Structures are given as structure tokens and as C-alpha cells.
Amino acid sequence: MNDHEGRPAGLRERTRRAVRDEIVATAMRLFLERGFEATTMEQIAGEIGISRRSLFRYFGTKEDIVLGDHAESGRVLRAALEARPADEPPWEALRAALKALVESLPYSPEDFLKITSMLHASPSLRARQLDKQQQWMELLVPDIAVRLGSPADPMTEVRARALVACALACSAIATETWVRSNGTVDMEQVFDEAAAAVRGQGT
């Protein structure tokens, strides 16, 4: 099936994805160079060579540009969780899936530190990030509920939600601690320390 300009629909979608990717790459470069708050949508549009109106067809806000792929990260996380052995305990499966997500990110450690530092420094970004992570909860709970067994027990979903919420909270704490240390602490170690405290295994 072709669109009204005679191009295959698949080509139109690939073109749109290429423009989105260029917007994200350009915006992230400007954010890291100038700071998130100091960079405007007009500057991003001008750097790419498109109108502000065209930019808003792709992203409504600067926060959307930074966190636009957060939903995709949630799907990557769910796929990583579902790929874990069926008999692996829920917590171990969640830990492995979160580690796989971090390893899949297309950033150098230096750029990842800059990006996460930017996220933590901006109240608006942090608020939107929390909202996006709530969406991750809905993606991960079904797999954890299956791992817990007892599907007829109405408390199974409650336990699954509690496990996912704790794992995401420990991941957030590990990332924030890593940012505050300027990338010097071991995120996995901090995650395990936080998890041990939550699970009653701390010293």
C-alpha cells in the first residue's frame, strides 16, 4: 500500500524514524553542551534546519525528547525479563533484566553519566521519568506473577507489584548514588546493598 505521494508506507515510516533519531541526537548534544534548561525548542529546530512547528509534530516538549525512548526501554526490559529461565526466582530475574537493559543502552559510560546527571538535575525530567517508570511496572508484573505461581490467589499480583516496585526503586537508588559519586561507585554493588536491605538480608 502506498501513501498519497506514491511512496511505500514502510518508507514513510522509516523516513519519520530517521527524522526522530536526528532530532533526539541533536537535542541530546545541545542539552549536554548547554544544559537542559538553557536549551530551547527553537534552538533544537534551528540546529536541525526545520521549523518549530515541524519539530512539534514529533515532540511536544523537551522532556519528550529526552524520555521519548523510555517506553521502548520498557519493552526491552520486558523482553529481557521474559528471556530469563522460567524457573529463575523473580528477584534474580528482575536483577538480570535490569542489568541487560543498562548494557543495551547506546551510550558510552561518560555520556550515560552526563545524561543521568541531567535527568537528576531537572525536576521536570525527574517527574516525567517517574511517570514513565510506572508504565514499566505494567509491563513487568505479568511475568513476575507467573513466576510466583498460584494464579488463583488474588494476592499473587499484589506480591508481583511489590517485587517490581522494589526492584525499580533499588535500581533508581543505585543510579542516583552512581551519579552523586560522579561515576566512581559500582552500580551493581549499590543495587545489591539496597536489595539486601529491602529483603531483610542487610547487616
N, C-alpha and C positions, 0 to 999 in steps of 0.2 A: 504493500500500500504506500502511495506517495503523498506528500503534503502538497499544499496549494502551489508551491514553487517548483514542483516536479522532482524534489529531492526525496529519496527514500526516507521513511520516518526514522529508521535507525541512524542514518547520517545526521539528521536534525538533532537527535538526542545526543549523539557523540559530539556535535558542534557545541551544543549547550553545555555539556560536561566540560569540554575544553575551556570554554569561557569562564565557567565557575572555578575551575582549577587555577586559571590565570589570576582571577580576582583574589582568590584565597592566598596564593603565593605572593602576589604583590602587596596585599594588605598586611600579611604577616611580616613581610620585610619592613614595611613602613612602621608597623607597630613596634617592632624590635629596635628600629633605628631611632624613632622619635618618641615612643611611648604610646600606649593605647589611648589615653585620654587626650593627648595632644594631636592625634591624627583624626582628620575629618573624612566623612564620606566623599566630600568634594575632592579632597586630595587624592583619595584612592582612585576615583573615577578619572581624574586628570592624569594620573600616572599611567593608567592603562590606555587612555585615549578614547574613553566612552563618555556618554553624558551621565549626569547624576540620575536622571530618570531611568536610563538603561540599567544602571547599577542596581537600582531599587527593584527591578524586575527579578533580580537574582537573590538579593539580600535586603531585608528591610532595615536592619540595624548593624552596627559594628559587632555587637555581641553575636549576631547570627553568623557573621563571617568566621569568627574565632571558634564558635561552638557548632557550626553547621554540620561538621562531620562527627559530632558526638553521638548522634543516633546510629551512624554507621559503625562507630566504635562499639556501641552496644550490641549490634548484630555480630560483630567479630567476636566479642566476649561470649555471647551466647553460643556461637559455633564452636569456640574453644572449649566451653564447658561441656557441650554435647559430645565432643570428640573424646572426652576423658572416659576411661574404662567404666562400664556400667556398675561394677562392684566397688568402685572407689568411694570412700566416705565423702559425704557432702562438703565438709570443710576443706579437705585436701583437694577436692576437685575445683572448688572455688579459688583456692590459692593458686593452683596451677593455671587456671584460666586467666586470672588477673595478671600473672606473670607473662603469659603468652601474649596478652594484649599489649603490655608495655614493650615487649620485644618486637611487636609488629609495627610499632609507630615509625613513620618515615623521617625521623629526626635524629640528628647527632645528639649525643649527651649534652653538648653545650647548648644547642638550640632548644632542646627539650627543657633544660633548666631555665632558659630565658622565657620560654612560653609559659611554663608552670608558674614562674615568678610573676609574670604579668597577670595570670589568672588570679593569683592570690592577692595581688596588689589592688585589683579593681573590684569594688563592691558589686557593681552591676554584673560583672562577669561571674563572680562567685555565686551570686543569686541564681543566675541562669544555669550555671553548672549544676547546682543542687537540683534544680528542676529537671535537667536532663538525666541526672543520675536516678531520679525517681522512675524515669522511663526504663532504665536498665533493670530496676527491680522487677518490673512486669515481665521482662524478657527472661530473667534467670530463675524466677520462682518455680515455674513448671518443672524444669529439670531437677531441681533440688527436692521438690515434693515427691517425684518419682523415686529418687534415691533414698528418701526417708521411708518409703513403703507405707503400708496401712492407708491406702487411698480412701477407704471408707471412714476413717477417723477425721472429723471436721477440724481437729487441731493440727493435722498434718500441714495444711497451708500456713497456719499461724507459725509453726516451727520453721517452715521453709522461709517465710518472710523475715523471721528473726535472724536466721543464719545469713541470708543475703544482705540484710541491712547491716549486720555486724561486720561482715567481710568488706563491704563497701566503705564503712566507717573506718576500719583499720587501714584500708588502702589510702583513704584520704589523709589520715593521720601520718602515715608513712611518707606520703608525697609532701605534705606540708613540712614535716621535720626535715626532709631532704632539702627542700627549698631554703628553709631557715639556716641550714648548715652550709649553704652555697654549694651543694652537691657533694659534700665530703662524707656524709654518713651512708651506710648501706641500707637502702630502702627495704630490701627483703628482711634484714635483721630487725628493723623497726617494726615492720608488719608483723613478724613473728612474736615480738615482745608485746605488741598491742593485742594480738590474738590470744596470747597466753594469759594476759590479764583478764580479758573478756571471758575466757573459758575456764577461769579459776585455776590456772596452772602456773601463775606467777609466783615469785618468791615472796 
